[in-house]
C-alpha cells in the first residue's frame, strides 16, 4: 500500500509539473514596422505606426519598433531583441510585417535564424531587452509563421528612381537589386511567409511594374524570386503575367521564394499601402487575419 501511495504521489507530481510547464507557455503576436517608423523604439506597447493600441491585432500583441530610416543591418538588433524576448523557451510567436518590415524579417531569419539564442524571460527594459530566464539556450526562435502586408523583401522601384529621399540609408537598401541580393530569401528556417499583395495604385506610381499599392509592386509583395523585379498583375489584366495564389509558379513560369505563399491578392484593387494611423490599407487585411489565427 505504501509503495502504491508513493507511485501515485510521483505520478501526481509529474502531472502537475507538466501542467505548470504548459501553463507558463505564452503566445505573442509581433508587429514589425516598415519605412518611416513612428513607434517608440524599445517600447513594445507603442503602436503609433499602426493605429490605436486598443485595436485587436492578435494575442498578446507587441509592436517591434525600429526607426524605419537607417539600414536593415544597423537596425536588425532591435528585431533580434524582440524575438529573444518573446519567442524563446516555452513561448511562441506569430509575426506580422509591413513593407520594409518584410525585408527586415527575412534578413533576420536568413542570417540569424540558425544562431544560438539565450532564453529570455519576456520582461523588457526601456531598451527593449529582456532578462535571462535561466533556462539555457536554443537554436533560433519559436515562430509559427509570418504574415506580411505589402512585403518589400524584393525592393521597390520608387527607391530605384529616387522617388524617396535617397539620403536615407534604408532607401538604398530598398533598391530592387540591393534588396534581392542582401540575403538568401529562400532561407526562412522553414518558417512560412504568407504574402498579402495590395493593388490600389495611382497614376504617380506608374514607375512600379504591373500591379502595385502605390509603393510596392506585386513582384515584391508576392514574394517572386529573381535578381530584379518584373511586372505581375491580377488575372483581369491582359497586359502582364498573373501573380498566382499560393506557392504555384506564376504565369510565364517565374517562381516564388521557398516558404513564400501568396495568401491574398487584391483582385478588386481596393487596398493601398498605407495604415493612415488607423490599421488601414493592406495592413487591415493582415490585421483581420491575425485576429482570427494568432490565438
N, C-alpha and C positions, 0 to 999 in steps of 0.2 A: 504493500500500500504506500509506504514511504517513497519507494522508487517511482511509483506511478505519479505521486504528487510532485516529485522533483521534475519528472518528464513533462508534466502538464505546465509547471511553472516555467520551464525552459522554452516550451513552445509558445506560451503566452508572451514571454519576454521578446522572443524573436518577432512575433506578430506585431507587438506594439512598436518595436524598433522599426519594422518595415513601414508601418502606418505613419510613424513620425517622419521617416525619410520622405515618404510620398507627400505628406502634408507640407513639408518645408520647400518642396519644389514649386517654383513660380514661373508663369509665362509672362513675358513682356512684349509690347509692341513698340518697335523703334522706328522713328520717322527721321530720315536723313535728307536735309535740305539741299537745294541746288545753288545756282549763281545768285549773288546779292546777299544771301544770308538774311539776317534780321533777328533771329532769336539770340538770347544771351548765351555766349559760348560757355560751356561748363554747367549751365542750368538746364537740367533735363525736363523741367516743367515750363520752360519758356517756349510757347508755340507761336510767337509773333509771325514767323514766316508763313505759317499755315492758315491760321484763323483762331477763333476763340478756343481757349484751352478747355472750355466746358463741353465742347462738341465731342460726341463719341467717335473714337478712332481706333478701336481695338483694345484688348485687355491690357491694363496697366501701361498705358501709353507713355512714351518718353520721347522728347524731342532732342535728337542728337545734333546739336548745333555746331557748325563750323562757319568761318567768316564769309564763304562764298566769293572770295576775292583773290586770295593767294593760291599758289599752286596746289595741285592734288597731293603731291608728295609732302609738302611742308605742313599741310593741314591734316594729313591722314592719321596722325597720332590721336586726334580728338575722336575719331571713329573707333579706333582700337581701344581707347579708354572705355567707351560706352559698351562695346562688345565684351570686354573683360568684365565690366561691372555686372551686366545683366544676362550674359549668355554663357556663363561657365558654371561648373559644378552641377547641381541638380536643376538649375534654371535654364529655360529655353526661350528663344526669341523668334518673333515674326518681324520682318523688316519691310518697311515701305520707303521708297526713294522717289525723288523728283529731279528730272533734268540732270544736272551735273552730279547730283547725288548718286546716280547710277554709275557714272564714271568712277566716283569715289568708292562705292561699294565693290565694284568689280575689281578695282585696283587692290583693295584691301584683301579680298578673298584670294586673288591670284598670287599676291606677294607675301601675305602673312597668314593665310588660312591653314597652312601646314606647319605653322610655328608653335612652339611650346608656350602656353599661357598659364599664368598663375591664377588659380581660382579665387575670385573676389567675393565680397560679402553684400553687394548690391546697395551699399550705403555710400553715397558720393559726397565728397567735399566740394568746396566752391569752385574748384578747378575741373570738376567732373571726373575725378579719380576716386576709386573705391579701395577700401582696405582689404587686406588678405583675409580669406575665410579660414585659413589654417588647415585646409584640406588638400594641399598639394598643387599639382599642375595637371594640365591636359593639353592635347594637341588640337589647335584650332578652337572653334566656338560651336555652341549648340544653336544652330539656326535651322528652323523648319523650312522656310522659303523666303524669297524676296519678291515683292510686287513693286514694279517701277512705273511711275507715271511719266510719260514722255521722256524716256531714258536717253541720255546724251552720251552713252558709252561709245557711240560711233562718231561723236563730234557734231558740229553744226557749221553749215556754210555761212552763217552770219558771222562766225569768227573768222572764217577764211577771207571773207570780203571786207572785214573791218567795220561791219555794221555795229559791233560792240566796241567799247573803249579798248583799243589794242594795247594800252599800257598795263592793263590788268594781267597779272600772271596767269590767272585761271583762263582767261580768254585765249591765251597762247596754247594752253593745254587742250582747249576745246576745238582747235583746228582739226578737221576731219582726219588728215593723215597722222597728225600727232596723237590724237586720242586713240586711234586704232592701233598704233604701234607702241602705246605706253605700257601695255602688259598683255599677257596671254588671255584673251577674252574667253577662250574655251575652258580655262581652268577656274572652275567655280567651287571646287572641292565637293562636287556632286550636289550642290545646293541649286535648286531651280530658281531661275529668274523669270517671273511671269510679267510679260510686257503689255502695257496699255498705251495705245497709239492714238493721239488726238489728230483731228484733221480740219479744224476750223481756222484755216489760214486766211490771209488778207492779201491785197494787191502788193503791198510792200515786201511781203515775204516771197516774192516771185523768184528770188535767187535760190530758194530752197527747192531741190528737185522733187518732183512728184508731189504726193500729199504731205501736208505739214500742219502744225498747230500754231504757226506764227514764229516759232523759234527753233523747232527740231523737226526734221523730215522723217518719213517712215523708215528710211534705211537704218536710222539710228534707234528710233523708238520701237521698231520692230525687231531689233537685235540681228540685223542682216550682217553676215560676215564679209570679210574682204578688206583690202588695204585702203579703199576710198569709198565714198558714198555714191549711190545711184538712185534713179527715180523709181519709186514704187507707189502704187495707188490702190484705191478701192476698186472692186470689180465693175462698178458702173462707169469707170473712166477707161475709155478705149485706147488712150494715147500713151499708156505706160504699163509695165508689168504689175500684176496684182501682188500685194503683200498677202500671203496666205496665213490662215489661222494655225495655231499650234506650232509644231516643230517641222511641219511639211516644207519641202523646198518651195520657193516662190515661183510664180510664173516666170519662165525664162531660165529656170534652173539654179538660180543662186540659193544658197543655204543660209540657215541661221547658225549663230554660235552654239556650241554644245550647251545643254541645260538652259537654253533660252526658248521660251514658248510664247507666242502671241495669244493672249487671253482676251484682249479687247481691241477691236479695230473700229475706228469711228466712221462707219459707213454712212451715217447721217450727217457727217461734218458738223457736229454740234458742240464740240469741246475744243477750246483753245488751250494755251499753255499755262495760263496764269491763275493763281489762287485768289487774287484780289482781296487778300486778308480775310477770306471767309470760306476756305476749303472749296473753291470753285474750279472751273475748267476741268481738265482731265484728272486733276487731283481728286475731284468729287467722286469720280468713278472708282478710283482706288480706295478712297475712304470708305465707301459703301461696302466694298469687298472685304476690307479689313474688319469692319464691324461684324460681318457675318461669318468670317472664317478665322480671324485672330482671336481665339477664345480660350 
